[in-house]
Amino acid sequence: MEAKVLCKEAVDMIKNAGGEAFRLCFQCGLCTASCPWNNVRTFMPHKIITQSKFGLVDRGVEDWWLCTTCNMCFSRCPRGVSTIDIMVALRRILVEEGRVPITLRDALEAVFKQGNPWGRARNKRSEWAAGLGIRDVTQGDKADMLLYVGCAPSYDPRVQKVSKALVNIFSKAGIDVGILGNEETCCGNEVRRMGEKGLFEMLVEHNLELFHKYSINHIVTISPHCYNALKNEYQDNKIEVKHYTQFLAELVDTGKLAFSNHFEKVVTYHDPCYLGRHNGVYDEPRRILKRIPGLKLVEMLDYRENSLCCGGGGGRMWVETAKEERFSDLRVNQAVEVGAKVLVTSCPFCMLNLEDSLLTMDKGDELEIKDISEIVQEVTEK
């Protein structure tokens, strides 16, 4: 074991990397009791905090890369200890030492080379928008609002349907929206959570230069992860950032978006961690769903502040998770148990994980996975 027992050097390394929060912990164990991993296996965040506090840093264990940064631990901690900060600090040290799981290393390298963690070609980022008539501000088009598409909605065939649905909705509502085309680059939210601070800072600098170059003042994101990064970590008060559910809720509330069709199904909503616990957006998605004619909204066992993580945050989208340890499987079962026919979400990572679980669990006859935008598009079509 490569550990440093009672080593001041190790403690200082963690502290300097942003993990000083460990000093507040009094080992109540509530973080461990709250962590979704303990639904499927043993994982002890409070043990990791103690190891950090005393320099017991075993750099070879898997545990440093398990955290999905779902924020459940912090939301329940009586001392306000940010376990995420400690985990990210440890990961920063491991990244600097080159001790990164190969799939995460590949994802980080792909972001550096191609601007997205899947390594898809930069010049194909906006192919999804062909034929939709959406404006490209990098080509001289003017728009009042920027749709920051994000990586998964740009490249993944399933999530591209969400991007297209939103463009159609904005068009019907008369919203003047544009995109950055092939110049758009990863927001870096997961890059930072994987511990690659230098790459994250490079992405922030690049994206802010783009926003300023094209006079972007209003941004709507598809992914809650992009929303979190742009809103909370880019630190530019001149740019207003909203998640698309917030924007659609405003359109519905002001009568700019009306629903002409019925959606006669029982629906349950999965709160994404980075929209809910990280940013407190719980009501707007539900307001949209409750206004849809015919739709019956039911809640799962774990919802709002207690929503069960899908398992995709913190870089876990690029780590293979054993089938018996997938949180998304548990979530699918929760949806079925409350009699839902549609499990709806508003996050690309959640959608991909839930779709995968639906397939591997062979429950496609019982449930379907949709994004809120897809239902809204359906009920606004003539």
N, C-alpha and C positions, 0 to 999 in steps of 0.2 A: 504494500500500500504506500503510495506516495503522499504521505500526510506530514503536516508540520504541527506538532503538538505544542500548545502554549507558545507559539511562535509569533512574536510581535510583527515580524516582517509580513507574514500571511494576513494578520488582522489589518495591518495598515494598507496592504494591497486591496483588500475588499472594501475598506472604508474609502480609500481614494478613488475606487472605481464606482462609488455611489451607493455602497451598502451599509452606511452608518446606522441605518434604521435598526439594526440588530441590538443596539444598546438599550432600546426601549422595552424589549421583550422580557416578560417575567414568566415565560414557560407555562402558560395556562393550558396550552394544547388545543385551543379552540380553532386555530388555523388548520390543524391536522384533522380535527373532527369535521370541518367544513369543506375540506378539499374534495373535489369530485373524484379524484383518483381512488379514494378509499371506498368507493362503490364497487370497484373492480379489482383492486390490489392494495397492498400496503404502501403508503407514501407518507412520510412524516416531515412536513415543513418545519415544525418547531425544533426537530432534531438538526436540520440543516442550519437554522438560525443559531443554535448553540455551537455547532461546529464552526460557523463563521466567527462568532464572538471570541472563540478561544484559539482560532487559527488551525483547527482540525480540518484541513482542506485536503480531502482525498480527490485528486484531480482525475481519477480514472473511472469514477462511478457514473452510472447512467442517470442518477437522480437529478443532476444539475440541468438536464435537458427535458425532464418530464413536465415541468410547469407550463401550463397553457396560458398563463397570465390572465386568468379569467376574473381575478379580483374578488373572488368570494372570500378569501381569507382576510383581506384588508377591510372589506365591508362589515365584517363581524368582529374584528379585533378590538378589544376594549382599550388597548393602548395606542391604536393607530399605527401599528407597525406595518410598513409596506414590504411584505415578503417578496413582491415582484422586484422591488429595487435591489434586494439582496441577491435574488436569483440572477438578475441581469448583470449585477456587478461581478458575480462569480463567472458568468459566461464571458464577460469582457476579458477577464484574466485568461480563461481557457482559449478564447479566440486569439489573443496575443501570443499564446504559447503553441498555437496550431493544434490544439486538442479539441477538434470539432467533429461530430459525426459526419460521415462522408456525404450523406444526402443534404445536410444543412450547408456543408462547405460548398457543394455544387450549386445550391440555391443562391448563396451569397455571391459566388463567382458569376452566376448568370445575371444577377442584378447589376453587378459592376460592368459586365460586358454588353448586355443587351437591354438593361433597364427594366427587367422583369425576372422573377425567381424561377420561371419555367424555361428560360433561355430561348424564348421565341424571338424571331427576327424583329428588330426595331421598326424596320420599314413595312411591317405587316400589322402594326398595332391598331391601325384604324380601319382595317379591311372590313370589320363587322358593320361599319356604317355605310358601306357602298349602297347607293340607291335610296337612302333614307332622306336625302336632302338636308341633312344637318350641316350647319355652318362650321367651317374650320378656320378658327381665328388666326392660325399661322399662315393662312393663304390670303390674308387681307380681309376676310369676312368680319363683320361687326356683329356682336351679340351682347345683350344686357347681362347674361349670366353664363358662367362656364359649367358644363357638366364634366367633372373630373371622373373619368370612367374607371380608372384603376386597372390592375393587371389581369385578374381573373375575368372581369366583365369584358375585357378587350380580347382575350385569347381563348378562353374556355368555351366550347360550343354551347354547353348548357347555360352558362351564365350570360353569354351573349344575348340570349333571348330576353334577359332582364334589361340589358342596355337598350335593345330595340323597343321593348315595351315602353320604357320611359320616354324615349324620343317620340313615339307615337302619342303618348299621353300629353307631353308638352306641346306638341303640334295642335292637338285638339283643344287645348286650353289657351292657345294663342301665346305661348311663352317663347320669347326670343332667346334661344339657347345655342351655344357653340361648344366645340371641343378643341383640344390642342393637337389633334391628329397624331401623326407619328412622332411628334416632339414630346408628347406626354411621357413621363418616366415614373417609376415606382415611387410611392409616397415614403417608403422606408419604415413604416410602423413595425413590421415584423423583423426587419433588419436590425432595428434598435433592440428589440426584445431578444434577438439571438445573440446580442452582445457586440455587434460590429458598429461601434460608435463612430469610427472614422468614416465609414461608408455612409452611415445615416446622415452625418453632417454634410457630406458631399452632396447627397440627394436633396437635402433641405436647401442648400445654397443654389443648386441647379434649378429646382422647381420655383423658388422665389424669384430668381432672375427671369424665368419664363413668365410668371404671373405679372411681374412689373413691366416686362417688355411688351406684353400684349394688353396692358392696362386692365387686368382682371381685378375686380373688386367684390364680386359675388360668385361664390362657388357652391355647387351642390354635388355631393358625392354619392356613389352607389354603395360603396362598402363602409361599414362602421369603422373599420380599421383605418381607412383613409380619412374619414371624418375625424377620428381621434387625433391622428398625427397632424393634420392641417390645422385643426382648431386649437389644440392644446400645446403643440410642440414646435410649430413653425414661428410662433411669436411675431405675427404681423397683424397689428390691430386694425390696419386699413382694409383687410380682406375679411368679408363676412363668409363664414362657412356653415352650411347646413347639410344634414343628411336628407336624402330624398323623401323619407317619410315625414319629416318636419315640414318640408316644402309642400308636399301633396296635401298634408293636413290643413295647411293654410289656404290652399286653393279650394279645398272642400268647404272649409269654414266660411270663406268669403263668397262662395257661390260661383267661383270661376271654373270649377270642375264639378260636373253633375253626372250622376249615374243613371243611365237610361234602361239598363238591362238588369235582370235578376240573377242572383247566384244562389241557387237553392241547395246549399250544402252546409253540413256542420263543419266548422273550421276551428282549429286551435292555433294559437300564435306562440312561436318560440322566440323568446327575447335573446338576441345576440349579446354576448358579454360586453363587447366594446360599444354597443349602443346603449344598453341598459346599465349595468353596474358601473361601467367606466364613465358614462356621460349622462345618466339619469333620464334617458329618453324611453319612457314606457307608455305614456298616454297617447301620443300622436299616432303610432301604428294602430292602436285599438280604436281610436276615433275614426280612422279611415274605414276599418273593417265594419264597425257598427253602423256606418252610414250606407253600406251596400245593401240594396234591397234583397230580401230573401236569405241573407247570410246569417247563420246562427253561430255566435262566438262562444266557445266553451274554454275553460282554463284547465291546463294540466296540473298535476300534483305540484310541480316546481315551476313557478312562474314569477314574473317581475323580478324583484331583488333576489329571489331564490332560484332563478332560472338555472337549469342544468346546462353547463358548457357543452358545446358540440365536440370539443376536443381539437379544434383546428388552430387555436391561437398560439402565440409565442414561438412560432416556427414549426409547430407540430404538423402543419399541413404537408411538410416535406420529410416527415419521419413515419415509417410504417408502424402502425399500432396493431398489436395482436387482436384478432377478431373478438376474443372474449373480454378485451379491455376497452372497447370502443364506447365512449359516452353516447354517441349518436344512436347506437343500438338501443340503449336505455330510453332515449328520448322518443324514438319511434314507438316503443312499447307503451310509453306514457300517453302518447297521442291516441293509440288504438284503445287503450283502457278507458278513456273518457268519451269514446264513441265518435271521435272526429273522422271525417272522410278526407279532409285536407289538412296537412300540417304546413303552415305558412310561416315564412321568416322574411328577413330583410337584410341578409348578409350572404355574400357569395361563398364564404368558407362554410357557413352553416348549411347552405343549400347543397353544396358538393358532398359534405360528410353525411347529411341526412339521406340524400339520394343514394349514396353508396350503401348505407345501411339498409335502406328499403330493398335494394337489389340483392344483397347478400343474405338478408333475412327472409327473402321470398314473400314479402308482404305487399307487393304491388297491387294485388287484388283488393286489399283492405284500405289502402291509404295512398294518397298522392302528395308530392311535395311541390309547393309553389312559392314564388316570391309575391309579396304584396302587389308589386307593380303589374304582375301578370294577371291577377284578378281584376285590378283596377282597369287595365286595358280591355279586358273581356267585357266588363259592365259599361264601358263607355263606347264600345263599338256599336255602330248603327246596324 
